[in-house]
Amino acid sequence: MTTHDRRNILITGVGSGLGKAFAAEALSSGYLVVGTVRSEEARLAFEATHPSRARALLLDVTDFAAIGPAVAKVEREVAPIDVVVNNAGYGHEGVLEESPLEEIKRQFDVNVFGAVAMMKAVLPYMRERRRGHIVNVTSMAGYVGLAGIAYYAGSKFALEGISEVLAKEVHHLGIRVTAIAPGSFRTDWAGRSMVRSPRSIADYDLLFDPVRQARAEKSGKQSGDPARAARALLRVVEAEDPPVHLLLGTDALKLVRQKLESLQHEIDAWESITRSTEFA
């Protein structure tokens, strides 16, 4: 697919954060943008950003049964979807033992199952056209398990793995898949967009209370610029050979490199045990 063809993009969760920045940059670059929102107020606000090229789609990504018909309506009444950006998501913070199981279900419904439902909905159209690009917004927490966000990290690890497998399944069909893993960006992720489980077990106080306090204090002061992330996104979708995995932000780069070095050291240290499990 050439750069010229990539003019129609569907982005989930354009009401705030990175999704809002992605949509603004795509509109300014000449794309027709279909953005999912969850309220009539948000629909009107988004469509007002550009009278002819900003189209809002009322859709909750956890309403899995509605996603297929919504995508079909866009394909039929608006434009073929060249690029889909699965951006909708939120963060959950809490020590695993203190966090209710209901919260991990909700976390995966939004961050994983909604994204998978969207992928399954757009793939038949992209497959028929033999072109398309699926971008899944994950996180540096999809590489590095950070204390206090087990449910969130689990959802992003899952989306990284799903993206990597799908990329291999559809490459021969002309469809590209990229998992973009941002570090800390100046959005509401750690503010109003985050769900926090209440504290209840004193044994975790020394570990987790400073983490929660530091995250709250850093909210709104993160080094990552959403507008620059949006420009990076467009470079990816306009590339002839886009990456399957891309980190955004120097903090993500640092933490993931440290993780890879630690993993390599652990693999080497336990290599004899690893090799000991085969038939003699």
VOVOKOL-107335 format. One record per atom (N, C-alpha, C, O): x, y, z; residue in three letters. Coordinates in steps of 0.1 Angstrom, whole numbers. Layout:
N
X|Y|Z|code
X|Y|Z|ALA
...
This chain:
280
X|Y|Z|code
9|-12|0|MET
0|0|0|MET
9|12|0|MET
18|14|8|MET
7|21|-9|THR
15|33|-10|THR
10|44|0|THR
-2|43|5|THR
18|54|2|THR
14|65|11|THR
1|72|6|THR
-7|76|14|THR
0|73|-8|HIS
-12|79|-13|HIS
-25|73|-9|HIS
-35|79|-7|HIS
-24|59|-8|ASP
-36|52|-5|ASP
-41|54|10|ASP
-53|52|13|ASP
-32|57|19|ARG
-35|57|33|ARG
-42|70|37|ARG
-35|79|43|ARG
-54|72|34|ARG
-61|84|37|ARG
-73|83|46|ARG
-78|93|51|ARG
-77|71|50|ASN
-88|69|58|ASN
-84|61|71|ASN
-79|50|69|ASN
-86|67|82|ILE
-81|61|95|ILE
-92|60|105|ILE
-99|70|107|ILE
-94|49|112|LEU
-103|48|123|LEU
-95|47|136|LEU
-86|39|137|LEU
-98|56|145|ILE
-91|56|158|ILE
-101|54|169|ILE
-111|62|170|ILE
-98|45|178|THR
-107|43|189|THR
-103|52|201|THR
-91|54|203|THR
-113|58|208|GLY
-110|66|219|GLY
-103|80|216|GLY
-92|83|221|GLY
-110|88|208|VAL
-104|101|204|VAL
-108|112|213|VAL
-105|124|210|VAL
-116|109|224|GLY
-120|120|233|GLY
-110|127|241|GLY
-112|138|246|GLY
-99|120|243|SER
-88|125|252|SER
-75|118|250|SER
-74|108|242|SER
-65|123|256|GLY
-52|116|256|GLY
-45|114|243|GLY
-47|123|234|GLY
-39|103|241|LEU
-32|100|229|LEU
-41|99|217|LEU
-38|103|206|LEU
-53|94|219|GLY
-63|93|208|GLY
-67|106|203|GLY
-68|108|191|GLY
-69|116|211|LYS
-72|129|207|LYS
-60|135|199|LYS
-62|142|189|LYS
-48|133|204|ALA
-36|138|196|ALA
-35|131|183|ALA
-31|138|173|ALA
-37|118|183|PHE
-36|110|170|PHE
-45|116|160|PHE
-42|118|148|PHE
-58|118|164|ALA
-68|123|155|ALA
-65|137|150|ALA
-66|140|138|ALA
-60|146|159|ALA
-57|160|154|ALA
-46|160|144|ALA
-46|167|134|ALA
-35|152|146|GLU
-24|151|137|GLU
-29|145|123|GLU
-25|150|113|GLU
-37|135|124|ALA
-41|129|111|ALA
-50|138|104|ALA
-49|139|91|ALA
-59|146|110|LEU
-67|155|104|LEU
-59|166|97|LEU
-61|171|86|LEU
-49|171|104|SER
-40|182|99|SER
-32|177|87|SER
-27|185|79|SER
-30|164|86|SER
-22|158|75|SER
-31|153|64|SER
-26|147|54|SER
-44|156|64|GLY
-52|154|53|GLY
-60|141|53|GLY
-67|137|44|GLY
-59|133|64|TYR
-67|121|66|TYR
-82|124|68|TYR
-85|134|74|TYR
-90|115|64|LEU
-104|114|69|LEU
-103|105|81|LEU
-98|94|81|LEU
-108|110|92|VAL
-106|103|105|VAL
-120|100|111|VAL
-128|108|113|VAL
-122|87|113|VAL
-134|82|120|VAL
-129|79|134|VAL
-121|71|136|VAL
-135|86|144|GLY
-131|84|158|GLY
-142|79|166|GLY
-153|84|166|GLY
-139|69|175|THR
-150|64|183|THR
-151|73|196|THR
-140|77|202|THR
-163|75|200|VAL
-166|83|212|VAL
-177|76|219|VAL
-184|67|214|VAL
-179|80|232|ARG
-190|73|240|ARG
-201|82|244|ARG
-210|77|252|ARG
-202|94|239|SER
-213|102|243|SER
-217|112|231|SER
-209|114|223|SER
-229|116|231|GLU
-233|126|221|GLU
-225|139|222|GLU
-222|145|212|GLU
-223|143|234|GLU
-215|155|236|GLU
-201|154|229|GLU
-196|163|223|GLU
-195|142|232|ALA
-181|140|226|ALA
-182|139|211|ALA
-173|143|204|ALA
-193|133|206|ARG
-195|132|191|ARG
-195|146|185|ARG
-188|148|175|ARG
-203|155|190|LEU
-204|168|185|LEU
-191|176|186|LEU
-187|183|176|LEU
-184|174|197|ALA
-171|180|199|ALA
-161|175|189|ALA
-153|183|183|ALA
-160|162|186|PHE
-151|157|177|PHE
-154|162|163|PHE
-144|166|155|PHE
-166|161|158|GLU
-169|164|145|GLU
-167|179|142|GLU
-165|183|131|GLU
-168|187|153|ALA
-165|202|151|ALA
-150|205|148|ALA
-147|216|144|ALA
-142|195|151|THR
-127|198|149|THR
-124|199|134|THR
-114|205|130|THR
-132|192|125|HIS
-131|194|111|HIS
-144|190|104|HIS
-148|178|105|HIS
-151|200|98|PRO
-165|197|94|PRO
-166|186|83|PRO
-177|179|83|PRO
-156|184|75|SER
-157|174|64|SER
-150|161|66|SER
-153|151|60|SER
-139|162|74|ARG
-130|150|75|ARG
-130|143|89|ARG
-123|134|91|ARG
-137|149|99|ALA
-138|143|112|ALA
-152|137|114|ALA
-162|144|114|ALA
-152|123|114|ARG
-165|116|116|ARG
-165|109|129|ARG
-156|101|131|ARG
-175|111|137|ALA
-175|104|150|ALA
-184|92|149|ALA
-194|92|142|ALA
-180|82|157|LEU
-187|69|157|LEU
-190|66|172|LEU
-181|64|180|LEU
-203|67|175|LEU
-207|63|189|LEU
-205|48|191|LEU
-213|40|186|LEU
-195|45|200|LEU
-192|31|202|LEU
-184|29|215|LEU
-175|36|217|LEU
-189|20|223|ASP
-181|15|234|ASP
-174|2|230|ASP
-181|-7|226|ASP
-161|2|231|VAL
-154|-10|226|VAL
-157|-22|234|VAL
-153|-33|230|VAL
-163|-21|246|THR
-167|-33|253|THR
-181|-39|249|THR
-185|-49|253|THR
-187|-32|240|ASP
-200|-37|234|ASP
-195|-44|221|ASP
-197|-40|210|ASP
-190|-57|223|PHE
-184|-64|213|PHE
-194|-67|201|PHE
-190|-67|190|PHE
-207|-69|204|ALA
-216|-72|194|ALA
-219|-60|184|ALA
-223|-62|173|ALA
-216|-48|189|ALA
-218|-36|181|ALA
-207|-33|172|ALA
-208|-25|163|ALA
-195|-38|175|ILE
-183|-34|167|ILE
-184|-38|152|ILE
-181|-30|144|ILE
-188|-50|150|GLY
-189|-55|136|GLY
-198|-46|127|GLY
-195|-42|117|GLY
-211|-44|132|PRO
-220|-36|125|PRO
-215|-21|123|PRO
-218|-15|113|PRO
-208|-16|133|ALA
-203|-3|133|ALA
-193|-1|122|ALA
-193|8|114|ALA
-184|-11|121|VAL
-173|-11|111|VAL
-180|-12|97|VAL
-176|-6|88|VAL
-189|-21|96|ALA
-196|-23|83|ALA
-203|-10|78|ALA
-203|-7|67|ALA
-209|-3|88|LYS
-215|10|84|LYS
-205|20|80|LYS
-207|28|70|LYS
-193|21|86|VAL
-183|30|82|VAL
-178|26|67|VAL
-177|35|59|VAL
-176|13|65|GLU
-172|9|52|GLU
-182|12|41|GLU
-179|15|30|GLU
-195|11|45|ARG
-206|13|35|ARG
-209|27|33|ARG
-212|31|22|ARG
-209|35|44|GLU
-214|49|43|GLU
-204|60|43|GLU
-207|71|40|GLU
-192|57|48|VAL
-182|67|50|VAL
-170|65|40|VAL
-168|73|31|VAL
-162|55|42|ALA
-150|52|34|ALA
-144|39|38|ALA
-146|34|49|ALA
-136|33|29|PRO
-129|21|32|PRO
-119|25|43|PRO
-112|35|43|PRO
-117|16|53|ILE
-108|18|64|ILE
-94|13|60|ILE
-92|1|59|ILE
-85|23|58|ASP
-71|19|54|ASP
-63|16|66|ASP
-54|7|66|ASP
-65|23|77|VAL
-57|21|90|VAL
-67|21|101|VAL
-76|29|102|VAL
-65|12|111|VAL
-72|13|123|VAL
-62|14|135|VAL
-52|6|135|VAL
-65|23|144|VAL
-56|25|155|VAL
-64|21|168|VAL
-73|28|172|VAL
-61|10|174|ASN
-68|6|186|ASN
-61|13|198|ASN
-51|8|204|ASN
-67|24|201|ASN
-61|33|212|ASN
-69|33|225|ASN
-63|35|235|ASN
-82|30|224|ALA
-90|30|236|ALA
-85|21|247|ALA
-82|10|244|ALA
-84|27|259|GLY
-80|19|270|GLY
-78|27|282|GLY
-81|39|282|GLY
-75|21|293|TYR
-73|28|306|TYR
-64|21|315|TYR
-61|9|312|TYR
-59|27|325|GLY
-50|20|335|GLY
-57|16|347|GLY
-66|23|353|GLY
-53|5|353|HIS
-57|1|366|HIS
-45|0|375|HIS
-35|-6|371|HIS
-46|6|387|GLU
-35|5|396|GLU
-39|-2|409|GLU
-50|1|414|GLU
-31|-11|414|GLY
-34|-18|426|GLY
-25|-30|428|GLY
-22|-37|418|GLY
-21|-33|440|VAL
-14|-45|443|VAL
-23|-57|439|VAL
-35|-56|442|VAL
-18|-67|433|LEU
-26|-78|428|LEU
-35|-84|439|LEU
-47|-86|437|LEU
-29|-87|451|GLU
-37|-93|462|GLU
-49|-84|466|GLU
-59|-90|471|GLU
-47|-71|465|GLU
-58|-62|469|GLU
-68|-59|459|GLU
-78|-53|461|GLU
-65|-63|446|SER
-74|-59|435|SER
-84|-70|432|SER
-81|-81|430|SER
-97|-66|431|PRO
-108|-76|429|PRO
-107|-82|415|PRO
-102|-75|405|PRO
-111|-94|413|LEU
-111|-101|401|LEU
-119|-94|390|LEU
-116|-94|378|LEU
-130|-87|395|GLU
-139|-80|385|GLU
-131|-69|378|GLU
-134|-66|367|GLU
-120|-64|385|GLU
-113|-53|378|GLU
-104|-58|367|GLU
-102|-51|357|GLU
-99|-70|368|ILE
-90|-75|357|ILE
-99|-79|345|ILE
-95|-78|334|ILE
-111|-84|348|LYS
-121|-86|337|LYS
-124|-74|329|LYS
-123|-73|317|LYS
-127|-63|337|ARG
-130|-50|330|ARG
-117|-45|322|ARG
-119|-40|311|ARG
-106|-46|329|GLN
-93|-42|322|GLN
-91|-49|309|GLN
-88|-43|299|GLN
-93|-62|309|PHE
-91|-70|296|PHE
-102|-67|286|PHE
-100|-67|274|PHE
-114|-65|291|ASP
-125|-62|282|ASP
-122|-50|274|ASP
-124|-50|261|ASP
-117|-39|280|VAL
-114|-27|273|VAL
-101|-28|265|VAL
-100|-25|253|VAL
-90|-32|272|ASN
-77|-31|266|ASN
-73|-42|256|ASN
-65|-40|248|ASN
-80|-54|258|VAL
-76|-65|250|VAL
-88|-69|241|VAL
-87|-69|229|VAL
-99|-73|247|PHE
-110|-79|239|PHE
-117|-69|230|PHE
-121|-73|219|PHE
-117|-57|234|GLY
-123|-46|225|GLY
-114|-45|213|GLY
-119|-43|202|GLY
-101|-44|215|ALA
-91|-43|204|ALA
-92|-55|195|ALA
-92|-54|183|ALA
-93|-67|200|VAL
-94|-79|192|VAL
-107|-79|184|VAL
-107|-83|172|VAL
-118|-75|190|ALA
-130|-74|183|ALA
-129|-65|171|ALA
-135|-67|161|ALA
-123|-53|173|MET
-121|-44|162|MET
-112|-50|151|MET
-115|-48|140|MET
-101|-57|155|MET
-93|-63|145|MET
-101|-73|137|MET
-100|-73|124|MET
-109|-81|143|LYS
-117|-91|136|LYS
-127|-85|127|LYS
-130|-90|117|LYS
-132|-73|131|ALA
-142|-66|123|ALA
-136|-60|110|ALA
-142|-60|100|ALA
-124|-55|111|VAL
-118|-48|99|VAL
-110|-58|90|VAL
-109|-55|78|VAL
-106|-69|95|LEU
-97|-78|87|LEU
-104|-83|74|LEU
-97|-83|64|LEU
-117|-87|74|PRO
-123|-91|62|PRO
-122|-81|51|PRO
-119|-84|39|PRO
-124|-68|54|TYR
-123|-58|44|TYR
-109|-56|39|TYR
-106|-54|27|TYR
-99|-55|49|MET
-85|-54|45|MET
-80|-66|37|MET
-73|-64|28|MET
-85|-77|41|ARG
-80|-89|34|ARG
-86|-89|20|ARG
-78|-93|10|ARG
-98|-85|18|GLU
-104|-85|4|GLU
-96|-75|-5|GLU
-94|-77|-16|GLU
-92|-63|1|ARG
-85|-53|-6|ARG
-70|-56|-7|ARG
-63|-50|-15|ARG
-65|-66|1|ARG
-51|-69|1|ARG
-42|-57|5|ARG
-31|-55|0|ARG
-47|-50|15|ARG
-40|-39|20|ARG
-46|-34|33|ARG
-58|-37|36|ARG
-39|-27|42|GLY
-44|-22|54|GLY
-33|-22|65|GLY
-23|-29|63|GLY
-35|-15|75|HIS
-26|-14|86|HIS
-33|-13|99|HIS
-42|-5|101|HIS
-30|-22|108|ILE
-36|-23|122|ILE
-25|-18|132|ILE
-14|-24|132|ILE
-28|-8|139|VAL
-19|-3|149|VAL
-25|-5|163|VAL
-36|0|166|VAL
-19|-12|172|ASN
-24|-14|185|ASN
-15|-7|195|ASN
-3|-8|196|ASN
-21|2|203|VAL
-14|10|213|VAL
-13|2|225|VAL
-23|-1|232|VAL
-1|-2|229|THR
2|-10|240|THR
8|-1|251|THR
2|9|255|THR
20|-5|256|SER
26|3|267|SER
40|-3|269|SER
42|-14|266|SER
49|5|275|MET
61|-1|280|MET
58|-11|291|MET
66|-20|293|MET
46|-10|297|ALA
42|-20|307|ALA
38|-33|300|ALA
36|-43|307|ALA
38|-33|287|GLY
36|-46|279|GLY
49|-53|277|GLY
50|-64|272|GLY
60|-47|282|TYR
74|-53|282|TYR
79|-55|296|TYR
86|-65|299|TYR
76|-46|304|VAL
82|-45|318|VAL
71|-46|328|VAL
63|-37|329|VAL
72|-56|337|GLY
62|-57|348|GLY
66|-48|359|GLY
75|-50|367|GLY
58|-37|360|LEU
61|-27|371|LEU
51|-29|382|LEU
39|-32|381|LEU
57|-29|394|ALA
49|-31|406|ALA
37|-22|407|ALA
38|-10|405|ALA
25|-28|410|GLY
13|-20|413|GLY
4|-19|401|GLY
-7|-13|402|GLY
8|-24|389|ILE
-1|-24|378|ILE
-2|-37|371|ILE
-1|-38|359|ILE
-4|-48|379|ALA
-4|-61|373|ALA
-15|-63|363|ALA
-12|-69|352|ALA
-27|-58|365|TYR
-38|-60|356|TYR
-35|-53|343|TYR
-37|-58|332|TYR
-31|-40|344|TYR
-28|-32|332|TYR
-16|-39|324|TYR
-17|-40|312|TYR
-5|-42|331|ALA
6|-48|324|ALA
2|-61|317|ALA
6|-64|306|ALA
-6|-69|324|GLY
-11|-82|318|GLY
-18|-79|305|GLY
-17|-86|296|GLY
-27|-69|305|SER
-35|-66|293|SER
-26|-61|282|SER
-28|-65|270|SER
-15|-54|285|LYS
-6|-49|275|LYS
3|-59|270|LYS
7|-60|258|LYS
8|-68|279|PHE
16|-80|274|PHE
8|-88|265|PHE
13|-93|254|PHE
-5|-90|268|ALA
-14|-98|259|ALA
-15|-91|245|ALA
-14|-98|235|ALA
-17|-78|245|LEU
-19|-71|232|LEU
-6|-71|224|LEU
-7|-72|212|LEU
5|-71|231|GLU
18|-72|223|GLU
19|-85|217|GLU
23|-86|205|GLU
16|-96|224|GLY
17|-109|219|GLY
7|-112|207|GLY
11|-118|197|GLY
-5|-107|209|ILE
-15|-109|198|ILE
-11|-101|186|ILE
-12|-106|175|ILE
-5|-89|188|SER
-1|-81|176|SER
10|-89|168|SER
10|-89|156|SER
20|-94|176|GLU
31|-101|169|GLU
26|-113|161|GLU
31|-116|150|GLU
17|-121|167|VAL
12|-133|160|VAL
4|-128|148|VAL
5|-134|137|VAL
-5|-118|149|LEU
-14|-114|138|LEU
-5|-109|127|LEU
-8|-111|115|LEU
6|-102|130|ALA
15|-96|120|ALA
20|-108|111|ALA
21|-106|99|ALA
23|-119|117|LYS
28|-131|109|LYS
17|-137|101|LYS
19|-143|90|LYS
5|-137|106|GLU
-7|-143|99|GLU
-11|-135|87|GLU
-17|-142|78|GLU
-10|-122|87|VAL
-16|-114|76|VAL
-6|-107|67|VAL
-10|-100|58|VAL
7|-109|70|HIS
17|-102|62|HIS
16|-106|47|HIS
17|-97|38|HIS
14|-118|44|HIS
13|-123|30|HIS
0|-117|23|HIS
-1|-118|11|HIS
-9|-112|31|LEU
-21|-106|25|LEU
-20|-91|23|LEU
-30|-85|19|LEU
-8|-86|25|GLY
-6|-71|23|GLY
-11|-63|35|GLY
-11|-51|34|GLY
-13|-69|46|ILE
-18|-62|58|ILE
-6|-61|68|ILE
1|-71|70|ILE
-4|-49|73|ARG
7|-48|83|ARG
1|-45|97|ARG
-10|-40|99|ARG
8|-50|107|VAL
4|-48|121|VAL
16|-42|129|VAL
27|-47|128|VAL
13|-32|137|THR
23|-26|145|THR
18|-24|159|THR
7|-19|161|THR
26|-28|169|ALA
23|-25|183|ALA
31|-14|188|ALA
44|-15|188|ALA
25|-3|191|ILE
32|9|196|ILE
31|10|211|ILE
21|10|217|ILE
43|10|217|ALA
44|9|232|ALA
49|23|237|ALA
61|25|238|ALA
40|32|242|PRO
44|44|247|PRO
50|43|261|PRO
46|34|269|PRO
59|52|265|GLY
63|53|279|GLY
53|63|286|GLY
41|62|283|GLY
58|72|294|SER
50|81|301|SER
48|94|293|SER
57|101|290|SER
35|96|289|PHE
32|108|281|PHE
22|117|290|PHE
15|112|299|PHE
22|129|286|ARG
14|139|294|ARG
0|139|290|ARG
-6|147|283|ARG
-7|128|295|THR
-21|126|293|THR
-28|124|307|THR
-21|126|317|THR
-41|120|306|ASP
-48|118|319|ASP
-47|103|324|ASP
-54|99|333|ASP
-38|96|317|TRP
-37|81|321|TRP
-35|79|336|TRP
-42|70|341|TRP
-26|87|342|ALA
-24|84|356|ALA
-33|93|365|ALA
-31|94|377|ALA
-42|101|359|GLY
-50|110|366|GLY
-65|105|366|GLY
-67|94|372|GLY
-74|112|360|ARG
-88|108|360|ARG
-91|96|353|ARG
-101|89|355|ARG
-82|92|344|SER
-85|80|336|SER
-81|67|343|SER
-83|56|337|SER
-74|68|354|MET
-69|55|361|MET
-79|51|372|MET
-84|59|379|MET
-81|38|372|VAL
-89|32|383|VAL
-79|27|393|VAL
-70|20|390|VAL
-82|30|406|ARG
-73|26|417|ARG
-80|17|427|ARG
-90|21|432|ARG
-74|6|429|SER
-80|-3|440|SER
-76|2|454|SER
-65|7|455|SER
-85|2|463|PRO
-82|7|477|PRO
-71|-1|483|PRO
-70|-13|481|PRO
-63|5|492|ARG
-53|-2|500|ARG
-60|-9|512|ARG
-69|-4|518|ARG
-54|-21|515|SER
-60|-28|526|SER
-50|-37|534|SER
-53|-41|545|SER
-39|-40|528|ILE
-29|-49|534|ILE
-16|-42|537|ILE
-9|-37|528|ILE
-13|-41|550|ALA
-2|-33|555|ALA
12|-38|550|ALA
21|-30|549|ALA
12|-51|547|ASP
25|-57|543|ASP
30|-51|530|ASP
42|-52|527|ASP
21|-44|522|TYR
26|-38|510|TYR
29|-23|511|TYR
32|-17|501|TYR
27|-18|522|ASP
28|-3|524|ASP
42|2|519|ASP
42|12|512|ASP
52|-4|524|LEU
66|1|521|LEU
69|0|506|LEU
76|9|501|LEU
64|-10|500|LEU
66|-12|485|LEU
58|-3|477|LEU
63|4|468|LEU
45|-2|480|PHE
36|4|470|PHE
32|18|473|PHE
29|26|464|PHE
31|22|486|ASP
27|36|488|ASP
35|46|482|ASP
30|56|476|ASP
49|45|482|PRO
57|54|474|PRO
55|54|459|PRO
56|64|453|PRO
52|42|454|VAL
49|41|440|VAL
37|49|436|VAL
36|56|426|VAL
26|47|444|ARG
13|53|441|ARG
15|69|443|ARG
10|76|434|ARG
22|73|453|GLN
24|87|455|GLN
32|93|444|GLN
29|104|439|GLN
43|87|440|ALA
51|92|429|ALA
44|93|416|ALA
45|103|408|ALA
35|83|413|ARG
28|83|400|ARG
18|95|400|ARG
16|101|390|ARG
11|97|412|ALA
2|108|413|ALA
8|121|411|ALA
3|130|405|ALA
20|123|417|GLU
27|135|416|GLU
33|138|402|GLU
34|150|398|GLU
36|128|395|LYS
41|129|382|LYS
30|132|371|LYS
33|137|360|LYS
18|129|375|SER
7|131|365|SER
6|145|360|SER
5|154|368|SER
6|147|347|GLY
6|160|342|GLY
19|166|339|GLY
21|177|334|GLY
30|159|344|LYS
44|164|343|LYS
53|155|335|LYS
65|156|335|LYS
47|145|329|GLN
54|135|321|GLN
62|141|310|GLN
58|152|305|GLN
73|135|306|SER
82|141|296|SER
76|138|282|SER
80|146|273|SER
68|128|280|GLY
63|125|267|GLY
53|135|261|GLY
44|139|269|GLY
55|140|249|ASP
46|149|243|ASP
36|142|233|ASP
40|136|224|ASP
23|142|236|PRO
13|135|228|PRO
14|139|213|PRO
12|131|205|PRO
16|152|211|ALA
17|157|197|ALA
28|150|189|ALA
27|147|178|ALA
39|149|196|ARG
51|142|190|ARG
48|127|188|ARG
53|121|178|ARG
41|121|197|ALA
37|107|196|ALA
28|106|183|ALA
29|96|176|ALA
19|115|181|ALA
10|115|170|ALA
18|116|157|ALA
15|109|147|ALA
28|124|157|ARG
36|125|144|ARG
44|112|142|ARG
46|108|130|ARG
49|106|153|ALA
55|93|151|ALA
46|83|146|ALA
50|75|137|ALA
33|83|150|LEU
23|73|145|LEU
22|75|130|LEU
21|65|123|LEU
20|87|125|LEU
18|89|111|LEU
30|84|103|LEU
29|79|92|LEU
42|86|108|ARG
54|81|102|ARG
54|66|100|ARG
58|61|90|ARG
48|59|110|VAL
47|45|110|VAL
37|41|99|VAL
40|32|91|VAL
25|47|99|VAL
15|42|90|VAL
18|46|76|VAL
12|41|66|VAL
26|56|74|GLU
30|60|60|GLU
43|53|55|GLU
47|55|44|GLU
49|44|64|ALA
61|37|60|ALA
58|26|51|ALA
48|19|52|ALA
67|23|41|GLU
65|12|33|GLU
67|-2|40|GLU
61|-12|37|GLU
76|-1|50|ASP
79|-13|58|ASP
79|-10|72|ASP
89|-9|79|ASP
67|-9|78|PRO
66|-4|92|PRO
70|-15|102|PRO
70|-27|99|PRO
74|-11|114|PRO
79|-21|124|PRO
67|-28|130|PRO
56|-23|130|PRO
70|-40|135|VAL
59|-48|142|VAL
59|-42|156|VAL
48|-42|162|VAL
70|-38|162|HIS
71|-33|175|HIS
78|-19|175|HIS
88|-18|168|HIS
72|-9|182|LEU
79|4|183|LEU
77|9|197|LEU
66|11|202|LEU
88|13|203|LEU
87|20|216|LEU
87|35|214|LEU
93|40|204|LEU
79|42|222|LEU
79|57|221|LEU
83|62|235|LEU
76|60|245|LEU
93|70|235|GLY
98|77|247|GLY
111|71|252|GLY
113|59|252|GLY
119|80|257|THR
132|76|263|THR
131|67|275|THR
139|59|278|THR
120|70|283|ASP
118|61|295|ASP
115|47|291|ASP
120|38|297|ASP
107|46|281|ALA
103|32|276|ALA
116|25|270|ALA
118|14|273|ALA
124|33|263|LEU
136|27|258|LEU
145|22|269|LEU
151|11|268|LEU
147|30|279|LYS
156|27|290|LYS
151|14|297|LYS
159|5|300|LYS
138|14|301|LEU
133|3|309|LEU
133|-10|301|LEU
136|-20|307|LEU
130|-9|288|VAL
129|-21|280|VAL
143|-27|278|VAL
145|-39|278|VAL
153|-18|276|ARG
167|-23|274|ARG
172|-29|287|ARG
178|-40|286|ARG
168|-23|298|GLN
172|-29|311|GLN
165|-43|313|GLN
172|-52|318|GLN
153|-44|309|LYS
146|-57|310|LYS
152|-67|301|LYS
154|-79|305|LYS
156|-64|289|LEU
162|-73|280|LEU
176|-78|285|LEU
179|-90|284|LEU
183|-69|291|GLU
196|-72|296|GLU
195|-82|308|GLU
202|-92|310|GLU
185|-79|317|SER
182|-87|328|SER
177|-101|324|SER
181|-111|330|SER
169|-101|314|LEU
164|-114|309|LEU
175|-123|303|LEU
175|-135|305|LEU
184|-116|295|GLN
195|-123|289|GLN
204|-129|300|GLN
208|-141|299|GLN
206|-121|311|HIS
214|-126|322|HIS
208|-138|329|HIS
214|-148|332|HIS
195|-138|331|GLU
187|-148|337|GLU
187|-161|329|GLU
189|-172|334|GLU
185|-159|316|ILE
186|-171|307|ILE
199|-178|307|ILE
200|-190|308|ILE
210|-170|307|ASP
223|-175|307|ASP
226|-182|320|ASP
232|-193|320|ASP
222|-176|331|ALA
224|-182|344|ALA
217|-196|346|ALA
223|-204|353|ALA
206|-197|340|TRP
198|-210|342|TRP
198|-218|329|TRP
190|-227|328|TRP
208|-216|320|GLU
208|-224|308|GLU
209|-239|310|GLU
203|-247|303|GLU
217|-243|320|SER
220|-257|322|SER
207|-264|326|SER
204|-275|322|SER
199|-257|334|ILE
186|-263|338|ILE
176|-263|326|ILE
169|-273|324|ILE
177|-253|318|THR
168|-252|306|THR
171|-264|297|THR
162|-271|292|THR
184|-267|295|ARG
188|-278|286|ARG
186|-292|293|ARG
187|-302|286|ARG
184|-292|306|SER
184|-305|313|SER
171|-313|311|SER
170|-324|316|SER
161|-307|305|THR
147|-313|305|THR
144|-322|293|THR
133|-327|292|THR
154|-323|284|GLU
152|-332|272|GLU
156|-346|274|GLU
164|-349|284|GLU
150|-355|266|PHE
154|-369|267|PHE
169|-371|266|PHE
175|-365|257|PHE
175|-379|274|ALA
190|-382|273|ALA
193|-390|260|ALA
205|-393|258|ALA
